[in-house]
Amino acid sequence: MDKRDLSTIFRERLKLLLTRSDLNQSAFASAVGIDRSALSQLMSGASTRLPRAETLLNIAAEFKVSLDWLLGLSQDEGVTGEIRESLEIEEAPDGFDRTLLAKWFAEAAGTKIRYVPAGIPDLLRTRALVDYEANITNRSRLAQASETQYRIEYNRRPETDMEVCMPRHTLEIFARGLGVWDRFPAADRQQQLAHMATLLDDLYPTFRLFLYDGRMRYSIPLTIFGPYRAAIYVGDMYVVLNATQPVQALTRHFDNLIRAADINPHEAAAFARNLAGMSFAAGTV
């Protein structure tokens, strides 16, 4: 559908909802979380731009209509097809391009994605680290390599906005070759950290890494896909939250991790390079 046609239909249906609501423009705007001037702009037809995804979701939820109807993609006004369970459990099978995770990334394109990894962020891993971790987790090397490549390509898109927050000590433990990385060779660890630093510089600012003190803060691994959903990683499956309130609560939790960061995105590449340049004797830096 042409963007102008989409905008025209949205505007007509917005006016219909306003008429039905028996609210004045100020009250209507307040109900969907925008100010009156923003509502006037949406209804004036002066621009073909659609509102933010969050505003669309608020309008649909407040007036019990489907997003497809609101955008003119369906004549079915009802929300039957839009209703989802507020909490789902999804398996995390091999073959990244076939998983719901890839679909969620695609649906969230153009919105902010917030990510707390379980270890080294997927898109920052070298093939040597992918192979090593595949051996100890019994996951497919091909699937993990595919996921890494997908995320790199995703973060090279101009519309991408991704924030990653993780404990600083995860990288320090990795550099020392401790924990699950105790059998990963020192040279490979050094190459991994140098590779990470290069990508952090290359992908900035669409990809921003924050490091916080893990002694002061804690987070489970999770990904928040814009305003749509949050997926909590629990090993071989995801606990998926679709309801607005828990997604917003996890977003606030993530924002608190960022506030606690002591290494910010413009410093992260240098931090990785400093670790890479140290001596990696077993158990020492």
MIGU-203660 format. One record per residue: residue in one letter; x, y, z of N, C-alpha, C in turn. Coordinates in steps of 0.1 Angstrom, whole numbers, plus 2048, in hexadecimal, padded with zeros to 3 digits. Example, Ala and Ser with C-alpha at 12.3 -4.5 7.8 and 13.67 -1.06 7.14 Angstrom:
a8847C784E87B7D384E8847DF84E
s8807EA8478897F584788180084F
END
This chain:
m8087F480080080080080980C800
d8058167F880D8237F880C82A805
k81783080981883681680D841818
r80A84880D80085380E7F284D810
d7F084180A7E383B80C7E283681A
l7ED83081F7ED82B82D7EA836837
s7F08428357EF84D83D7E085283D
t7DA8538317CD85882F7C384F837
i7C48428357BB83883C7BD83984B
f7C983A8507CC83B85E7C5848863
r7C685385C7C08608607B185F861
e7AB85885779C85785779784E863
r79F84486679B83B87079D84187E
l7A884987F7AA85188B79F85B88E
k79A86288378F86B885782863889
l78085788377584F88777584C896
l78184889A7828448A977F8508B2
l78485C8AD7828688B577386B8B6
t76C86A8AB75D86D8AA7568638B3
r7598568B375384C8BB75584E8CA
s7618538CD7658548DB75D85E8E3
d7578688DC7518738E375A87B8EC
l76787A8E97718828F077588E8E8
n7798998EE77F8A48E778D8A08E3
q7948A88DB7A18A58D67AB8A48E1
s7AA8AC8EB7B48AC8F67B389F8FE
a7A689B9017A488F9097A8882900
f7A58838F47A98778EB7B88768EA
a7BF8818E87CD8818E87D387C8F5
s7CE8809007D387C90D7D186D90E
a7C686790A7C385990B7CC850904
v7D38558F97DC84D8F17EA8528F3
g7ED85A8FD7FA85E9018018688F8
i7FA8718F180187B8E97FA8898ED
d8008948E97FA8A18EC7F18A58E0
r7E98AF8E37DF8B38D97E58B88CC
s7F08BE8CC7F68C38C07FB8B78B7
a8008AD8BE8048A18B67F889A8AF
l7EC89A8B77E08948B17DB89C8A5
s7DC8AA8A77D88B289C7E08B088F
q7ED8AE8917F68AB8867F289E87F
l7EF8948877EB8878817DF888879
m7D589187D7C88918777C889C86C
s7D28A486A7D28AF8617D58AA852
g7DC89F8517E089B8437EB8A383E
a7F28AB8467FD8B384180A8AA83E
s80A89E844816896843811887841
t81987F83981687183881C869842
r82286F84C82986785781E861860
l82185586481884E86E81E85187C
p81684F88681B851894825846897
r82C8478A383583D8A882D8308AB
a8348258AB82E8188AE8278188BB
e82D81F8C582781F8D28198268D2
t8188318CA80B8388C98018308C2
l8058298B77FC8208B07F68158BA
l7FF80F8C27FB8058CB7F280A8D5
n7F48168DA7EC81D8E47DE81F8DF
i7DD8248D27D08278CC7C881A8CA
a7CF80F8C57C88038C37C37FD8D1
a7CC7FE8DB7C87F88E87BD8008EF
e7BD80E8EE7B48168F57A68158EF
f7A58138E17988138DB7948058D5
k79C7FB8DA7987ED8D77967EA8C8
v7A07EF8C07A07EC8B27AD7E58AE
s7AD7DE8A37BA7D789F7C37E1898
l7D07DE8997DA7E78927D87E6883
d7D47DA87E7D27D886F7C77E186A
w7BC7E28727B17EB86E7B57F986F
l7BC7FD8797C080B87B7C9810870
l7D180786A7DA80A8607D5807852
g7C88038517C28008447C77F383E
l7CD7EA8467D17DD8407C67D3841
s7BC7D68487B17CC84A7A47D484B
q7997CE84778C7D48497857CF856
d78C7C685D7877C086978C7C9875
e7827D087A7867D98857897D2892
g7837C78947857C08A17937BC8A4
v7957BA8B17A37B78B67A57A88B8
t79C79F8B379D7918B57AB78C8B0
g7AF7908A47BB78B89F7C77918A6
e7C679B8AE7D17A28B47D479D8C2
i7CA7968C87CC7918D67D67878D7
r7E07898E07EA77F8E37EB77D8F2
e7F07718F67F376F9047FD779909
s7FB77D91580578791A81278191D
l81377392081F76C92281F75F91A
e82A75D91382B75190B83974B90E
i83A73E90B84773790C84A7328FE
e8567368F88597318EB86772A8EC
e86871F8E58757188E487E7208DB
a88B71E8DE8967258D689D71B8CE
p8987168C389E70B8BB8A97118B2
d8B17088AD8BC70C8A48B6711897
g8BE71888F8B971E8838B372B885
f8BC7358878B774388C8AD749882
d8AF7478758A674E86C89874886C
r89773C873889736873883738881
t88973F88A88474189787B74E899
l87374E8A386B75A8A68747668A9
l8807638AF88976E8B288D7778A6
a88F77089B89277888F88678088B
k87A77A88C86D78188986C78D892
w86F78C89F86D7978A88767A28A5
f88379F8A188C7A989D8877B1891
a8817A988787C7B087B8707B987E
e8677B488785C7BC88B85F7C9892
a86A7C889986E7D48A28787DE89A
a87A7DB88D8837E488687E7F2886
g8867FC88988280A88A87F80E898
t87F8048A287C8088B08898048B7
k88A8088C48968058CC8957F78D1
i8A07F08CF8A17E28D58AB7E38E0
r8A87DD8EC8B07DD8F88B47CF8FB
y8C07CC8FD8C57BE8FE8CF7BD90A
v8CC7B39128D67AF91D8DA7A0919
p8E679E9148EA7919108EE78891C
a8EE77B9198F2771923901770924
g90877491A91777491A91C77E911
i92577B90892A7848FE91F7868F4
p91B7938F19107958E891278E8DA
d9077888D690877F8CA90F7858BE
l90B7918BB9107978AE91F79B8B0
l92479B8BC93279F8BE93C7938BE
r9377878BD93F77B8BE9467788B1
t9537738B395A76D8A895675F8A5
r95975A89995674C89695C74289F
a9687468A496F73D8AE96773C8BA
l9627478BF9597468CC94C73F8C9
v9467428BD93A73B8BA93C72C8BA
d9477278B494A7198B494C7138C2
y95471B8CA9577168D894A7158E0
e94271F8DF93571F8E792B7158E2
a92C7128D59237088CF9276FA8D5
n9346F88D79386EB8DD9346E98EB
i9336F38F39306F29019216F3903
t9196F88FA90B6F98FB9036EF8F3
n90A6E88EA9046DE8E18FA6E58D7
r8FC6F28D48F46F98CA8FB6F88BD
s8F46FA8B28F96F98A59027058A2
r90E70289D91870D89991271588E
l90B70F8849057168798FA71F87E
a8F271B8878E772388C8ED72F894
q8F772D89C8FD7388A390474289A
a90B73D89091274688690774E87E
s8FC74787B8F174E8748EB75987C
e8E97568898E47618928ED76D893
t8FA76A89590477489690477D889
q90477787D90477F8718F778786F
y8EC7818738DF7888728DF79587A
r8E47938868E479F88F8EE7AA88B
i8F97A68859027B087F8FB7B7874
e8F57B086B8EE7B78608E37BF865
y8DC7BB86F8D17C28748D67D087A
n8E17CF8818E67DB8878ED7E587D
r8EF7E18718F47E98668E97F185F
r8DD7EE8628D17F585C8D1803862
p8CE80D85A8CE81B85F8C381D869
e8B88158698AD8188728AF811880
t8BA8098818BC80188D8C080A899
d8BB8078A48BE80E8B18BE8038BC
m8CA7FE8BF8CC7F38C98D57F88D4
e8D07F58E18D87F78EC8DB7EA8F3
v8E77E78F78EB7DB8FE8F17DF90B
c8ED7D89158F27DA9238F67CD929
m9027CD92E9077C09349117C393F
p9147BA94891E7BC95392C7BD94D
r9337C79529417C994E9497BC951
h9477B695C94F7AA96094D79E957
t94379E94F94279394594E79493B
l9517A093795C7A192D96979F935
e96A7A39419777A194997979294C
i96E78B94F97077C951973775944
f96D77A93997177492C980776929
a98478392B99278692999C77D930
r99877A93D9A17719459A0763942
g99675F93999475193698F749942
l98574F94997F748954971743951
g96B73C95A95D73795895C72E94C
v95273094494F72893895A72A92E
w96273492F96C73792597A732929
d97B72993398872593899071D92E
r98971792499070F91A99171690C
f98D72390C98E72A90099C7318FF
p9A472E8F59B27328F59B37418F6
a9BE7458FC9C17538FF9C275B8F2
a9C87568E89C975D8DB9BB7608D5
d9B27568D79A47578D299C7628DA
r99F7628E799976C8EF99D77A8EC
q9AA77B8E99AF7888E59A978D8D8
q9A87838CE9A37868C199478A8C3
q98D7838CC97F7868CE97D7948D3
l9857988DC9837A68E29877B18D8
a9917AE8D09947B88C59897B98BB
h9847AD8B79787AD8AE96C7B48B3
m96A7B38C095F7BA8C79617C98C6
a96D7CD8C99707DB8C996E7E18BB
t9727DA8B19717DF8A39627E089F
l95A7D68A394B7D78A09457E28A8
l9497E48B49427EF8BD9457FC8B6
d9517FE8B195380B8AA94B80C89D
d94B800896945800888936802889
l92F7FC8939207FD89491B80989C
y9248108A391F81B8AB91B8268A1
p91082D8A390882D8B08FB8258AF
t8F981E8A48EC8168A48ED80A8AE
f8F98068B18FB7FB8BB9038028C7
r8FD8028D39048088DE9057FF8EA
l9127FC8EE9147F38F99177FB906
f90F7F89119117FD91E9167F2927
l9207F59309257EB9399237F0947
y91D7E895091A7EC95D9217E3967
d9227E79749287DF97E91F7D4983
g9227C797F9197BC9839187BA991
r9207C099A91F7BE9A89147C79AD
m9107D29A69077DB9AA8F97D99A4
r8F97D39988EC7D19918EC7C298C
y8E07BE9898DE7B09848D37B0979
s8D47A996F8C97A79658CA79995F
i8BE79495D8BD7879558BF78B946
p8C378193E8C478492F8B6787929
l8B57919228A979591C8AA79E910
t8A079E9078A07A78FC8927AE8FC
i8927BB8FB8857C38FA8847C88EC
f87A7C48E58787C88D786E7D48D6
g8747E08D886C7EC8D78617EB8E1
p8557F08DE8497F08E78417E38E6
y8467D98DE83D7CE8DA83E7C28E4
r84A7BE8E784C7B28F085A7B28F6
a85B7A99008687A690686A797907
a87679390387978490488478290E
i88177A91888A77792389076991F
y89E76991E8A475C91A8A7753926
v8A27479258A373E9308A973092B
g8B47319258BA7259208B6721912
d8AD7179118A971290489B718900
m896722907889727904889736908
y87F73D90487C74B90786F74C90E
v86F75491986275891F85F766919
v85476691285077290984577A910
l84778691283D78F91883879890E
n82B79890B8257A090181D7AC906
a8197AC9138117B69188197C391B
t8127CE9198197DB91A8207DE927
q8197DB93281E7DE93F82B7D7943
p82C7CA9418397C39448447C793A
v8417CA92E84B7CF9248517DC929
q8487E592D84C7F29328547F193F
a8517E79488587E59548667E0951
l8687D79488757D294487D7DD93D
t8767E693687D7F292F8837FB93A
r87B7FD94588080595088C7FF956
h88B7F19588967EA95E8A37EC955
f8A17EB9488AD7EC93F8B27FB940
d8AA8049408AE8129428B681494F
n8B280E9598BA80F9668C8809965
l8C97FE95D8D67F895A8DF802953
i8D98099498E18139428E581E94B
r8DD8239548E082D95D8EC829966
a8ED81C9698F781797290481496A
a90481695D91081295591C81B959
d92881595A93481D95D93D81D950
i93981594694081693993581892F
n93582492892B82791E92F824910
p9268249069298208F99358258F2
h9388328F49448388EE9518338F4
e95082C90095B82790795D818905
a95281190095280390195D7FC8F8
a95F8028EC9697FC8E39777FD8E9
a97A8088EF98780A8F5989800901
f97E7FE90897F7F49149827E690F
a97C7E290497E7D58FE98D7D48F9
r9917DF8F299F7DF8ED9A97DE8F9
n9A77E59049B07E490F9B07D6915
l9A57CF9159A57C191A9AD7B8910
a9AB7BB9039B27B38F99C17B58F9
g9C57C08FE9D37C38FE9DA7BE90A
m9D37B99149D97B49209DF7A591E
s9E67A19289EB7939289E178A92C
f9DE77F9259D37769289D876892D
a9E17699369E575D93D9D9757945
a9D874A9469CD74494C9CB74995A
g9BF74E95D9BC75396A9C076096E
t9C87679649CC7759679CA77E95B
v9CB78B95D9CA7949529D879B951
END
